[in-house]
Amino acid sequence: VRHAGGVTGFRVSIGDGEVEISVSDGSQARPCERTPRPLVREGGYGWGLVTRLARVEVVAGPGDGKTVRARLPLTSAHSAYEHPRFVPA
């Protein structure tokens, strides 16, 4: 949400074994992955995490803006290690 450039909507819903997080903003720019800068300790990790852990869609809004929807399966902490995209640190 920090880099969204003026959030106009935020929604979380749970159903059918998944959680959906939707964020809308007034920008038409699509999200993009930035190169992490560990020595600066700021940014570059969020979008990469989202796209690795969730099914993501970006939908153009009416006029300017967009909505980004991320859907994640509801799992127990134990089964998270079995997620096909899980990469241990």
PyMOL Python script that loads the backbone (N, CA, C, O; Angstrom):
from pymol import cmd

cmd.read_pdbstr("""\
ATOM      1  N   VAL A   1       0.831  -1.182   0.000  1.00  0.00           N
ATOM      2  CA  VAL A   1       0.000   0.000   0.000  1.00  0.00           C
ATOM      3  C   VAL A   1       0.876   1.247   0.000  1.00  0.00           C
ATOM      4  O   VAL A   1       0.461   2.296  -0.492  1.00  0.00           O
ATOM      5  N   ARG A   2       2.066   1.141   0.540  1.00  0.00           N
ATOM      6  CA  ARG A   2       2.963   2.282   0.648  1.00  0.00           C
ATOM      7  C   ARG A   2       3.294   2.915  -0.704  1.00  0.00           C
ATOM      8  O   ARG A   2       3.406   4.137  -0.798  1.00  0.00           O
ATOM      9  N   HIS A   3       3.453   2.104  -1.751  1.00  0.00           N
ATOM     10  CA  HIS A   3       3.872   2.622  -3.051  1.00  0.00           C
ATOM     11  C   HIS A   3       2.706   2.785  -4.023  1.00  0.00           C
ATOM     12  O   HIS A   3       2.928   2.972  -5.219  1.00  0.00           O
ATOM     13  N   ALA A   4       1.491   2.718  -3.538  1.00  0.00           N
ATOM     14  CA  ALA A   4       0.330   2.717  -4.424  1.00  0.00           C
ATOM     15  C   ALA A   4       0.006   4.087  -4.995  1.00  0.00           C
ATOM     16  O   ALA A   4      -0.753   4.166  -5.961  1.00  0.00           O
ATOM     17  N   GLY A   5       0.540   5.160  -4.451  1.00  0.00           N
ATOM     18  CA  GLY A   5       0.298   6.482  -5.011  1.00  0.00           C
ATOM     19  C   GLY A   5      -1.117   6.978  -4.810  1.00  0.00           C
ATOM     20  O   GLY A   5      -1.753   7.411  -5.771  1.00  0.00           O
ATOM     21  N   GLY A   6      -1.620   6.930  -3.615  1.00  0.00           N
ATOM     22  CA  GLY A   6      -2.959   7.424  -3.331  1.00  0.00           C
ATOM     23  C   GLY A   6      -4.008   6.338  -3.362  1.00  0.00           C
ATOM     24  O   GLY A   6      -4.778   6.243  -4.318  1.00  0.00           O
ATOM     25  N   VAL A   7      -4.047   5.530  -2.345  1.00  0.00           N
ATOM     26  CA  VAL A   7      -5.001   4.423  -2.273  1.00  0.00           C
ATOM     27  C   VAL A   7      -6.418   4.978  -2.240  1.00  0.00           C
ATOM     28  O   VAL A   7      -6.732   5.859  -1.440  1.00  0.00           O
ATOM     29  N   THR A   8      -7.276   4.450  -3.125  1.00  0.00           N
ATOM     30  CA  THR A   8      -8.672   4.866  -3.157  1.00  0.00           C
ATOM     31  C   THR A   8      -9.613   3.780  -2.653  1.00  0.00           C
ATOM     32  O   THR A   8     -10.800   4.032  -2.445  1.00  0.00           O
ATOM     33  N   GLY A   9      -9.090   2.574  -2.455  1.00  0.00           N
ATOM     34  CA  GLY A   9      -9.909   1.483  -1.935  1.00  0.00           C
ATOM     35  C   GLY A   9      -9.042   0.348  -1.430  1.00  0.00           C
ATOM     36  O   GLY A   9      -7.966   0.080  -1.964  1.00  0.00           O
ATOM     37  N   PHE A  10      -9.530  -0.318  -0.386  1.00  0.00           N
ATOM     38  CA  PHE A  10      -8.818  -1.457   0.194  1.00  0.00           C
ATOM     39  C   PHE A  10      -9.864  -2.424   0.707  1.00  0.00           C
ATOM     40  O   PHE A  10     -10.763  -2.031   1.451  1.00  0.00           O
ATOM     41  N   ARG A  11      -9.756  -3.702   0.315  1.00  0.00           N
ATOM     42  CA  ARG A  11     -10.755  -4.683   0.734  1.00  0.00           C
ATOM     43  C   ARG A  11     -10.087  -6.025   0.990  1.00  0.00           C
ATOM     44  O   ARG A  11      -9.185  -6.432   0.258  1.00  0.00           O
ATOM     45  N   VAL A  12     -10.536  -6.701   2.030  1.00  0.00           N
ATOM     46  CA  VAL A  12     -10.086  -8.056   2.338  1.00  0.00           C
ATOM     47  C   VAL A  12     -11.329  -8.917   2.475  1.00  0.00           C
ATOM     48  O   VAL A  12     -12.266  -8.553   3.185  1.00  0.00           O
ATOM     49  N   SER A  13     -11.341 -10.060   1.796  1.00  0.00           N
ATOM     50  CA  SER A  13     -12.468 -10.977   1.929  1.00  0.00           C
ATOM     51  C   SER A  13     -11.942 -12.405   2.021  1.00  0.00           C
ATOM     52  O   SER A  13     -10.879 -12.730   1.493  1.00  0.00           O
ATOM     53  N   ILE A  14     -12.710 -13.244   2.703  1.00  0.00           N
ATOM     54  CA  ILE A  14     -12.337 -14.641   2.896  1.00  0.00           C
ATOM     55  C   ILE A  14     -13.478 -15.510   2.393  1.00  0.00           C
ATOM     56  O   ILE A  14     -14.643 -15.257   2.696  1.00  0.00           O
ATOM     57  N   GLY A  15     -13.137 -16.531   1.625  1.00  0.00           N
ATOM     58  CA  GLY A  15     -14.146 -17.453   1.118  1.00  0.00           C
ATOM     59  C   GLY A  15     -13.524 -18.486   0.205  1.00  0.00           C
ATOM     60  O   GLY A  15     -12.464 -18.256  -0.378  1.00  0.00           O
ATOM     61  N   ASP A  16     -14.179 -19.617   0.083  1.00  0.00           N
ATOM     62  CA  ASP A  16     -13.725 -20.702  -0.798  1.00  0.00           C
ATOM     63  C   ASP A  16     -12.278 -21.104  -0.548  1.00  0.00           C
ATOM     64  O   ASP A  16     -11.546 -21.405  -1.491  1.00  0.00           O
ATOM     65  N   GLY A  17     -11.855 -21.111   0.729  1.00  0.00           N
ATOM     66  CA  GLY A  17     -10.517 -21.570   1.073  1.00  0.00           C
ATOM     67  C   GLY A  17      -9.398 -20.617   0.718  1.00  0.00           C
ATOM     68  O   GLY A  17      -8.237 -21.022   0.658  1.00  0.00           O
ATOM     69  N   GLU A  18      -9.729 -19.345   0.477  1.00  0.00           N
ATOM     70  CA  GLU A  18      -8.691 -18.375   0.160  1.00  0.00           C
ATOM     71  C   GLU A  18      -9.037 -17.009   0.735  1.00  0.00           C
ATOM     72  O   GLU A  18     -10.186 -16.731   1.078  1.00  0.00           O
ATOM     73  N   VAL A  19      -8.026 -16.170   0.830  1.00  0.00           N
ATOM     74  CA  VAL A  19      -8.223 -14.783   1.226  1.00  0.00           C
ATOM     75  C   VAL A  19      -7.887 -13.922   0.010  1.00  0.00           C
ATOM     76  O   VAL A  19      -6.896 -14.161  -0.679  1.00  0.00           O
ATOM     77  N   GLU A  20      -8.727 -12.917  -0.242  1.00  0.00           N
ATOM     78  CA  GLU A  20      -8.488 -12.001  -1.359  1.00  0.00           C
ATOM     79  C   GLU A  20      -8.252 -10.608  -0.800  1.00  0.00           C
ATOM     80  O   GLU A  20      -9.045 -10.102  -0.006  1.00  0.00           O
ATOM     81  N   ILE A  21      -7.160 -10.000  -1.220  1.00  0.00           N
ATOM     82  CA  ILE A  21      -6.824  -8.636  -0.823  1.00  0.00           C
ATOM     83  C   ILE A  21      -6.847  -7.793  -2.084  1.00  0.00           C
ATOM     84  O   ILE A  21      -6.155  -8.100  -3.055  1.00  0.00           O
ATOM     85  N   SER A  22      -7.650  -6.719  -2.073  1.00  0.00           N
ATOM     86  CA  SER A  22      -7.757  -5.827  -3.225  1.00  0.00           C
ATOM     87  C   SER A  22      -7.343  -4.425  -2.814  1.00  0.00           C
ATOM     88  O   SER A  22      -7.786  -3.912  -1.786  1.00  0.00           O
ATOM     89  N   VAL A  23      -6.491  -3.810  -3.622  1.00  0.00           N
ATOM     90  CA  VAL A  23      -6.057  -2.435  -3.388  1.00  0.00           C
ATOM     91  C   VAL A  23      -6.291  -1.657  -4.675  1.00  0.00           C
ATOM     92  O   VAL A  23      -5.826  -2.058  -5.742  1.00  0.00           O
ATOM     93  N   SER A  24      -7.015  -0.539  -4.573  1.00  0.00           N
ATOM     94  CA  SER A  24      -7.268   0.321  -5.727  1.00  0.00           C
ATOM     95  C   SER A  24      -6.537   1.635  -5.529  1.00  0.00           C
ATOM     96  O   SER A  24      -6.384   2.118  -4.406  1.00  0.00           O
ATOM     97  N   ASP A  25      -6.082   2.214  -6.652  1.00  0.00           N
ATOM     98  CA  ASP A  25      -5.449   3.531  -6.584  1.00  0.00           C
ATOM     99  C   ASP A  25      -5.761   4.305  -7.854  1.00  0.00           C
ATOM    100  O   ASP A  25      -6.390   3.777  -8.771  1.00  0.00           O
ATOM    101  N   GLY A  26      -5.325   5.541  -7.908  1.00  0.00           N
ATOM    102  CA  GLY A  26      -5.632   6.416  -9.032  1.00  0.00           C
ATOM    103  C   GLY A  26      -4.607   6.397 -10.140  1.00  0.00           C
ATOM    104  O   GLY A  26      -4.689   7.217 -11.055  1.00  0.00           O
ATOM    105  N   SER A  27      -3.651   5.502 -10.096  1.00  0.00           N
ATOM    106  CA  SER A  27      -2.592   5.441 -11.105  1.00  0.00           C
ATOM    107  C   SER A  27      -2.856   4.311 -12.096  1.00  0.00           C
ATOM    108  O   SER A  27      -3.345   3.247 -11.716  1.00  0.00           O
ATOM    109  N   GLN A  28      -2.534   4.544 -13.364  1.00  0.00           N
ATOM    110  CA  GLN A  28      -2.652   3.490 -14.363  1.00  0.00           C
ATOM    111  C   GLN A  28      -1.380   2.657 -14.452  1.00  0.00           C
ATOM    112  O   GLN A  28      -1.366   1.634 -15.137  1.00  0.00           O
ATOM    113  N   ALA A  29      -0.313   3.070 -13.776  1.00  0.00           N
ATOM    114  CA  ALA A  29       0.960   2.342 -13.822  1.00  0.00           C
ATOM    115  C   ALA A  29       0.799   0.967 -13.182  1.00  0.00           C
ATOM    116  O   ALA A  29       0.238   0.837 -12.094  1.00  0.00           O
ATOM    117  N   ARG A  30       1.299  -0.053 -13.872  1.00  0.00           N
ATOM    118  CA  ARG A  30       1.232  -1.413 -13.332  1.00  0.00           C
ATOM    119  C   ARG A  30       2.319  -1.603 -12.278  1.00  0.00           C
ATOM    120  O   ARG A  30       3.391  -1.006 -12.379  1.00  0.00           O
ATOM    121  N   PRO A  31       2.049  -2.426 -11.271  1.00  0.00           N
ATOM    122  CA  PRO A  31       3.081  -2.715 -10.273  1.00  0.00           C
ATOM    123  C   PRO A  31       4.288  -3.369 -10.948  1.00  0.00           C
ATOM    124  O   PRO A  31       4.142  -4.082 -11.941  1.00  0.00           O
ATOM    125  N   CYS A  32       5.459  -3.124 -10.410  1.00  0.00           N
ATOM    126  CA  CYS A  32       6.659  -3.759 -10.955  1.00  0.00           C
ATOM    127  C   CYS A  32       7.613  -4.085  -9.808  1.00  0.00           C
ATOM    128  O   CYS A  32       7.604  -3.446  -8.756  1.00  0.00           O
ATOM    129  N   GLU A  33       8.425  -5.092 -10.051  1.00  0.00           N
ATOM    130  CA  GLU A  33       9.394  -5.516  -9.043  1.00  0.00           C
ATOM    131  C   GLU A  33      10.604  -4.596  -9.106  1.00  0.00           C
ATOM    132  O   GLU A  33      11.126  -4.309 -10.183  1.00  0.00           O
ATOM    133  N   ARG A  34      11.040  -4.143  -7.948  1.00  0.00           N
ATOM    134  CA  ARG A  34      12.249  -3.321  -7.862  1.00  0.00           C
ATOM    135  C   ARG A  34      13.380  -4.182  -7.340  1.00  0.00           C
ATOM    136  O   ARG A  34      13.150  -5.213  -6.709  1.00  0.00           O
ATOM    137  N   THR A  35      14.588  -3.758  -7.604  1.00  0.00           N
ATOM    138  CA  THR A  35      15.750  -4.474  -7.092  1.00  0.00           C
ATOM    139  C   THR A  35      15.910  -4.155  -5.612  1.00  0.00           C
ATOM    140  O   THR A  35      16.022  -2.984  -5.248  1.00  0.00           O
ATOM    141  N   PRO A  36      15.924  -5.181  -4.742  1.00  0.00           N
ATOM    142  CA  PRO A  36      16.132  -4.928  -3.310  1.00  0.00           C
ATOM    143  C   PRO A  36      17.488  -4.276  -3.067  1.00  0.00           C
ATOM    144  O   PRO A  36      18.471  -4.575  -3.745  1.00  0.00           O
ATOM    145  N   ARG A  37      17.518  -3.385  -2.089  1.00  0.00           N
ATOM    146  CA  ARG A  37      18.759  -2.717  -1.704  1.00  0.00           C
ATOM    147  C   ARG A  37      18.994  -2.967  -0.218  1.00  0.00           C
ATOM    148  O   ARG A  37      18.671  -2.110   0.606  1.00  0.00           O
ATOM    149  N   PRO A  38      19.553  -4.130   0.142  1.00  0.00           N
ATOM    150  CA  PRO A  38      19.693  -4.524   1.549  1.00  0.00           C
ATOM    151  C   PRO A  38      20.466  -3.525   2.404  1.00  0.00           C
ATOM    152  O   PRO A  38      20.139  -3.356   3.579  1.00  0.00           O
ATOM    153  N   LEU A  39      21.466  -2.869   1.862  1.00  0.00           N
ATOM    154  CA  LEU A  39      22.251  -1.925   2.663  1.00  0.00           C
ATOM    155  C   LEU A  39      21.458  -0.671   2.999  1.00  0.00           C
ATOM    156  O   LEU A  39      21.728  -0.013   4.004  1.00  0.00           O
ATOM    157  N   VAL A  40      20.485  -0.339   2.166  1.00  0.00           N
ATOM    158  CA  VAL A  40      19.630   0.815   2.425  1.00  0.00           C
ATOM    159  C   VAL A  40      18.493   0.421   3.361  1.00  0.00           C
ATOM    160  O   VAL A  40      17.932   1.262   4.063  1.00  0.00           O
ATOM    161  N   ARG A  41      18.159  -0.872   3.362  1.00  0.00           N
ATOM    162  CA  ARG A  41      17.101  -1.432   4.212  1.00  0.00           C
ATOM    163  C   ARG A  41      15.734  -0.839   3.906  1.00  0.00           C
ATOM    164  O   ARG A  41      14.916  -0.659   4.808  1.00  0.00           O
ATOM    165  N   GLU A  42      15.489  -0.539   2.649  1.00  0.00           N
ATOM    166  CA  GLU A  42      14.192   0.017   2.303  1.00  0.00           C
ATOM    167  C   GLU A  42      13.714  -0.520   0.965  1.00  0.00           C
ATOM    168  O   GLU A  42      14.356  -0.304  -0.063  1.00  0.00           O
ATOM    169  N   GLY A  43      12.611  -1.204   0.978  1.00  0.00           N
ATOM    170  CA  GLY A  43      11.895  -1.553  -0.227  1.00  0.00           C
ATOM    171  C   GLY A  43      12.527  -2.591  -1.136  1.00  0.00           C
ATOM    172  O   GLY A  43      13.636  -3.079  -0.918  1.00  0.00           O
ATOM    173  N   GLY A  44      11.746  -2.899  -2.175  1.00  0.00           N
ATOM    174  CA  GLY A  44      12.190  -3.825  -3.192  1.00  0.00           C
ATOM    175  C   GLY A  44      11.768  -5.266  -2.990  1.00  0.00           C
ATOM    176  O   GLY A  44      12.079  -6.113  -3.827  1.00  0.00           O
ATOM    177  N   TYR A  45      11.074  -5.570  -1.914  1.00  0.00           N
ATOM    178  CA  TYR A  45      10.715  -6.957  -1.618  1.00  0.00           C
ATOM    179  C   TYR A  45       9.225  -7.253  -1.794  1.00  0.00           C
ATOM    180  O   TYR A  45       8.866  -8.386  -2.114  1.00  0.00           O
ATOM    181  N   GLY A  46       8.372  -6.289  -1.599  1.00  0.00           N
ATOM    182  CA  GLY A  46       6.928  -6.514  -1.542  1.00  0.00           C
ATOM    183  C   GLY A  46       6.303  -7.150  -2.764  1.00  0.00           C
ATOM    184  O   GLY A  46       5.655  -8.191  -2.648  1.00  0.00           O
ATOM    185  N   TRP A  47       6.478  -6.550  -3.939  1.00  0.00           N
ATOM    186  CA  TRP A  47       5.813  -7.066  -5.129  1.00  0.00           C
ATOM    187  C   TRP A  47       6.317  -8.463  -5.477  1.00  0.00           C
ATOM    188  O   TRP A  47       5.535  -9.313  -5.904  1.00  0.00           O
ATOM    189  N   GLY A  48       7.598  -8.704  -5.303  1.00  0.00           N
ATOM    190  CA  GLY A  48       8.143 -10.040  -5.543  1.00  0.00           C
ATOM    191  C   GLY A  48       7.512 -11.087  -4.644  1.00  0.00           C
ATOM    192  O   GLY A  48       7.207 -12.191  -5.095  1.00  0.00           O
ATOM    193  N   LEU A  49       7.314 -10.750  -3.373  1.00  0.00           N
ATOM    194  CA  LEU A  49       6.657 -11.677  -2.440  1.00  0.00           C
ATOM    195  C   LEU A  49       5.216 -11.940  -2.856  1.00  0.00           C
ATOM    196  O   LEU A  49       4.754 -13.081  -2.860  1.00  0.00           O
ATOM    197  N   VAL A  50       4.516 -10.869  -3.203  1.00  0.00           N
ATOM    198  CA  VAL A  50       3.114 -11.015  -3.598  1.00  0.00           C
ATOM    199  C   VAL A  50       2.989 -11.943  -4.801  1.00  0.00           C
ATOM    200  O   VAL A  50       2.161 -12.854  -4.792  1.00  0.00           O
ATOM    201  N   THR A  51       3.796 -11.726  -5.833  1.00  0.00           N
ATOM    202  CA  THR A  51       3.661 -12.534  -7.047  1.00  0.00           C
ATOM    203  C   THR A  51       4.126 -13.970  -6.862  1.00  0.00           C
ATOM    204  O   THR A  51       3.722 -14.848  -7.625  1.00  0.00           O
ATOM    205  N   ARG A  52       4.961 -14.227  -5.870  1.00  0.00           N
ATOM    206  CA  ARG A  52       5.410 -15.596  -5.617  1.00  0.00           C
ATOM    207  C   ARG A  52       4.427 -16.391  -4.757  1.00  0.00           C
ATOM    208  O   ARG A  52       4.338 -17.612  -4.881  1.00  0.00           O
ATOM    209  N   LEU A  53       3.695 -15.702  -3.891  1.00  0.00           N
ATOM    210  CA  LEU A  53       2.817 -16.391  -2.945  1.00  0.00           C
ATOM    211  C   LEU A  53       1.345 -16.367  -3.329  1.00  0.00           C
ATOM    212  O   LEU A  53       0.559 -17.151  -2.796  1.00  0.00           O
ATOM    213  N   ALA A  54       0.960 -15.487  -4.240  1.00  0.00           N
ATOM    214  CA  ALA A  54      -0.460 -15.307  -4.534  1.00  0.00           C
ATOM    215  C   ALA A  54      -0.726 -15.373  -6.036  1.00  0.00           C
ATOM    216  O   ALA A  54       0.175 -15.219  -6.860  1.00  0.00           O
ATOM    217  N   ARG A  55      -1.994 -15.608  -6.359  1.00  0.00           N
ATOM    218  CA  ARG A  55      -2.454 -15.418  -7.743  1.00  0.00           C
ATOM    219  C   ARG A  55      -2.857 -13.957  -7.837  1.00  0.00           C
ATOM    220  O   ARG A  55      -3.668 -13.483  -7.041  1.00  0.00           O
ATOM    221  N   VAL A  56      -2.302 -13.245  -8.797  1.00  0.00           N
ATOM    222  CA  VAL A  56      -2.487 -11.794  -8.873  1.00  0.00           C
ATOM    223  C   VAL A  56      -3.136 -11.412 -10.194  1.00  0.00           C
ATOM    224  O   VAL A  56      -2.828 -11.976 -11.244  1.00  0.00           O
ATOM    225  N   GLU A  57      -4.046 -10.440 -10.120  1.00  0.00           N
ATOM    226  CA  GLU A  57      -4.575  -9.844 -11.341  1.00  0.00           C
ATOM    227  C   GLU A  57      -4.627  -8.335 -11.146  1.00  0.00           C
ATOM    228  O   GLU A  57      -4.907  -7.843 -10.053  1.00  0.00           O
ATOM    229  N   VAL A  58      -4.353  -7.616 -12.222  1.00  0.00           N
ATOM    230  CA  VAL A  58      -4.412  -6.159 -12.218  1.00  0.00           C
ATOM    231  C   VAL A  58      -5.510  -5.772 -13.196  1.00  0.00           C
ATOM    232  O   VAL A  58      -5.462  -6.129 -14.373  1.00  0.00           O
ATOM    233  N   VAL A  59      -6.508  -5.033 -12.695  1.00  0.00           N
ATOM    234  CA  VAL A  59      -7.671  -4.676 -13.495  1.00  0.00           C
ATOM    235  C   VAL A  59      -7.741  -3.162 -13.618  1.00  0.00           C
ATOM    236  O   VAL A  59      -7.708  -2.451 -12.614  1.00  0.00           O
ATOM    237  N   ALA A  60      -7.838  -2.668 -14.849  1.00  0.00           N
ATOM    238  CA  ALA A  60      -7.990  -1.229 -15.064  1.00  0.00           C
ATOM    239  C   ALA A  60      -9.340  -0.787 -14.519  1.00  0.00           C
ATOM    240  O   ALA A  60     -10.356  -1.457 -14.704  1.00  0.00           O
ATOM    241  N   GLY A  61      -9.323   0.358 -13.843  1.00  0.00           N
ATOM    242  CA  GLY A  61     -10.561   0.894 -13.303  1.00  0.00           C
ATOM    243  C   GLY A  61     -11.256   1.769 -14.325  1.00  0.00           C
ATOM    244  O   GLY A  61     -10.699   2.051 -15.386  1.00  0.00           O
ATOM    245  N   PRO A  62     -12.463   2.200 -14.016  1.00  0.00           N
ATOM    246  CA  PRO A  62     -13.134   3.137 -14.921  1.00  0.00           C
ATOM    247  C   PRO A  62     -12.387   4.472 -14.884  1.00  0.00           C
ATOM    248  O   PRO A  62     -12.121   5.000 -13.804  1.00  0.00           O
ATOM    249  N   GLY A  63     -12.053   5.011 -16.034  1.00  0.00           N
ATOM    250  CA  GLY A  63     -11.257   6.238 -16.066  1.00  0.00           C
ATOM    251  C   GLY A  63      -9.828   5.924 -15.684  1.00  0.00           C
ATOM    252  O   GLY A  63      -9.255   4.944 -16.158  1.00  0.00           O
ATOM    253  N   ASP A  64      -9.256   6.744 -14.837  1.00  0.00           N
ATOM    254  CA  ASP A  64      -7.894   6.502 -14.358  1.00  0.00           C
ATOM    255  C   ASP A  64      -7.928   5.494 -13.224  1.00  0.00           C
ATOM    256  O   ASP A  64      -8.952   5.311 -12.567  1.00  0.00           O
ATOM    257  N   GLY A  65      -6.806   4.852 -13.007  1.00  0.00           N
ATOM    258  CA  GLY A  65      -6.679   3.970 -11.858  1.00  0.00           C
ATOM    259  C   GLY A  65      -6.746   2.498 -12.196  1.00  0.00           C
ATOM    260  O   GLY A  65      -6.965   2.097 -13.339  1.00  0.00           O
ATOM    261  N   LYS A  66      -6.548   1.706 -11.146  1.00  0.00           N
ATOM    262  CA  LYS A  66      -6.530   0.249 -11.289  1.00  0.00           C
ATOM    263  C   LYS A  66      -6.855  -0.385  -9.949  1.00  0.00           C
ATOM    264  O   LYS A  66      -6.853   0.279  -8.913  1.00  0.00           O
ATOM    265  N   THR A  67      -7.134  -1.678  -9.985  1.00  0.00           N
ATOM    266  CA  THR A  67      -7.281  -2.484  -8.780  1.00  0.00           C
ATOM    267  C   THR A  67      -6.362  -3.682  -8.919  1.00  0.00           C
ATOM    268  O   THR A  67      -6.363  -4.364  -9.944  1.00  0.00           O
ATOM    269  N   VAL A  68      -5.577  -3.932  -7.879  1.00  0.00           N
ATOM    270  CA  VAL A  68      -4.705  -5.099  -7.826  1.00  0.00           C
ATOM    271  C   VAL A  68      -5.345  -6.075  -6.850  1.00  0.00           C
ATOM    272  O   VAL A  68      -5.605  -5.731  -5.697  1.00  0.00           O
ATOM    273  N   ARG A  69      -5.601  -7.306  -7.320  1.00  0.00           N
ATOM    274  CA  ARG A  69      -6.196  -8.343  -6.475  1.00  0.00           C
ATOM    275  C   ARG A  69      -5.192  -9.468  -6.292  1.00  0.00           C
ATOM    276  O   ARG A  69      -4.630  -9.982  -7.258  1.00  0.00           O
ATOM    277  N   ALA A  70      -4.976  -9.839  -5.042  1.00  0.00           N
ATOM    278  CA  ALA A  70      -4.089 -10.960  -4.719  1.00  0.00           C
ATOM    279  C   ALA A  70      -4.909 -11.995  -3.965  1.00  0.00           C
ATOM    280  O   ALA A  70      -5.559 -11.676  -2.970  1.00  0.00           O
ATOM    281  N   ARG A  71      -4.878 -13.238  -4.441  1.00  0.00           N
ATOM    282  CA  ARG A  71      -5.614 -14.335  -3.795  1.00  0.00           C
ATOM    283  C   ARG A  71      -4.613 -15.351  -3.268  1.00  0.00           C
ATOM    284  O   ARG A  71      -3.778 -15.874  -4.006  1.00  0.00           O
ATOM    285  N   LEU A  72      -4.721 -15.619  -1.960  1.00  0.00           N
ATOM    286  CA  LEU A  72      -3.827 -16.576  -1.307  1.00  0.00           C
ATOM    287  C   LEU A  72      -4.650 -17.691  -0.694  1.00  0.00           C
ATOM    288  O   LEU A  72      -5.710 -17.432  -0.124  1.00  0.00           O
ATOM    289  N   PRO A  73      -4.184 -18.933  -0.799  1.00  0.00           N
ATOM    290  CA  PRO A  73      -4.903 -20.037  -0.165  1.00  0.00           C
ATOM    291  C   PRO A  73      -4.796 -19.936   1.351  1.00  0.00           C
ATOM    292  O   PRO A  73      -3.754 -19.559   1.886  1.00  0.00           O
ATOM    293  N   LEU A  74      -5.882 -20.276   2.035  1.00  0.00           N
ATOM    294  CA  LEU A  74      -5.856 -20.335   3.493  1.00  0.00           C
ATOM    295  C   LEU A  74      -5.255 -21.672   3.887  1.00  0.00           C
ATOM    296  O   LEU A  74      -5.801 -22.725   3.555  1.00  0.00           O
ATOM    297  N   THR A  75      -4.131 -21.636   4.595  1.00  0.00           N
ATOM    298  CA  THR A  75      -3.444 -22.857   5.001  1.00  0.00           C
ATOM    299  C   THR A  75      -3.003 -22.718   6.439  1.00  0.00           C
ATOM    300  O   THR A  75      -2.942 -21.612   6.977  1.00  0.00           O
ATOM    301  N   SER A  76      -2.699 -23.833   7.056  1.00  0.00           N
ATOM    302  CA  SER A  76      -2.124 -23.796   8.396  1.00  0.00           C
ATOM    303  C   SER A  76      -0.653 -23.438   8.276  1.00  0.00           C
ATOM    304  O   SER A  76      -0.081 -23.522   7.189  1.00  0.00           O
ATOM    305  N   ALA A  77      -0.041 -23.045   9.368  1.00  0.00           N
ATOM    306  CA  ALA A  77       1.383 -22.694   9.358  1.00  0.00           C
ATOM    307  C   ALA A  77       2.223 -23.877   8.894  1.00  0.00           C
ATOM    308  O   ALA A  77       3.201 -23.692   8.170  1.00  0.00           O
ATOM    309  N   HIS A  78       1.855 -25.087   9.300  1.00  0.00           N
ATOM    310  CA  HIS A  78       2.616 -26.275   8.905  1.00  0.00           C
ATOM    311  C   HIS A  78       2.550 -26.492   7.398  1.00  0.00           C
ATOM    312  O   HIS A  78       3.567 -26.782   6.769  1.00  0.00           O
ATOM    313  N   SER A  79       1.367 -26.356   6.817  1.00  0.00           N
ATOM    314  CA  SER A  79       1.239 -26.642   5.391  1.00  0.00           C
ATOM    315  C   SER A  79       1.832 -25.547   4.520  1.00  0.00           C
ATOM    316  O   SER A  79       2.002 -25.754   3.319  1.00  0.00           O
ATOM    317  N   ALA A  80       2.152 -24.391   5.084  1.00  0.00           N
ATOM    318  CA  ALA A  80       2.803 -23.341   4.297  1.00  0.00           C
ATOM    319  C   ALA A  80       4.133 -23.830   3.746  1.00  0.00           C
ATOM    320  O   ALA A  80       4.548 -23.420   2.661  1.00  0.00           O
ATOM    321  N   TYR A  81       4.805 -24.708   4.492  1.00  0.00           N
ATOM    322  CA  TYR A  81       6.081 -25.250   4.023  1.00  0.00           C
ATOM    323  C   TYR A  81       5.895 -26.170   2.821  1.00  0.00           C
ATOM    324  O   TYR A  81       6.850 -26.453   2.098  1.00  0.00           O
ATOM    325  N   GLU A  82       4.672 -26.635   2.609  1.00  0.00           N
ATOM    326  CA  GLU A  82       4.389 -27.514   1.487  1.00  0.00           C
ATOM    327  C   GLU A  82       3.885 -26.740   0.272  1.00  0.00           C
ATOM    328  O   GLU A  82       3.624 -27.334  -0.774  1.00  0.00           O
ATOM    329  N   HIS A  83       3.745 -25.417   0.401  1.00  0.00           N
ATOM    330  CA  HIS A  83       3.270 -24.586  -0.702  1.00  0.00           C
ATOM    331  C   HIS A  83       4.249 -24.713  -1.866  1.00  0.00           C
ATOM    332  O   HIS A  83       5.461 -24.652  -1.656  1.00  0.00           O
ATOM    333  N   PRO A  84       3.747 -24.888  -3.097  1.00  0.00           N
ATOM    334  CA  PRO A  84       4.653 -25.119  -4.227  1.00  0.00           C
ATOM    335  C   PRO A  84       5.633 -23.982  -4.476  1.00  0.00           C
ATOM    336  O   PRO A  84       6.672 -24.202  -5.097  1.00  0.00           O
ATOM    337  N   ARG A  85       5.335 -22.777  -4.013  1.00  0.00           N
ATOM    338  CA  ARG A  85       6.232 -21.646  -4.243  1.00  0.00           C
ATOM    339  C   ARG A  85       7.058 -21.290  -3.013  1.00  0.00           C
ATOM    340  O   ARG A  85       7.794 -20.304  -3.035  1.00  0.00           O
ATOM    341  N   PHE A  86       6.949 -22.075  -1.938  1.00  0.00           N
ATOM    342  CA  PHE A  86       7.693 -21.772  -0.714  1.00  0.00           C
ATOM    343  C   PHE A  86       9.182 -21.985  -0.937  1.00  0.00           C
ATOM    344  O   PHE A  86       9.610 -23.038  -1.411  1.00  0.00           O
ATOM    345  N   VAL A  87       9.956 -20.978  -0.591  1.00  0.00           N
ATOM    346  CA  VAL A  87      11.415 -21.077  -0.673  1.00  0.00           C
ATOM    347  C   VAL A  87      11.964 -20.712   0.696  1.00  0.00           C
ATOM    348  O   VAL A  87      11.819 -19.566   1.120  1.00  0.00           O
ATOM    349  N   PRO A  88      12.594 -21.654   1.407  1.00  0.00           N
ATOM    350  CA  PRO A  88      13.117 -21.338   2.737  1.00  0.00           C
ATOM    351  C   PRO A  88      14.216 -20.281   2.657  1.00  0.00           C
ATOM    352  O   PRO A  88      14.978 -20.226   1.691  1.00  0.00           O
ATOM    353  N   ALA A  89      14.281 -19.455   3.681  1.00  0.00           N
ATOM    354  CA  ALA A  89      15.288 -18.374   3.717  1.00  0.00           C
ATOM    355  C   ALA A  89      16.668 -18.917   3.986  1.00  0.00           C
ATOM    356  O   ALA A  89      17.631 -18.153   4.049  1.00  0.00           O
TER     357      ALA A  89
END
""", "prot")
cmd.dss("prot")
cmd.show_as("cartoon", "prot")
cmd.util.cbc("prot")
cmd.orient("prot")
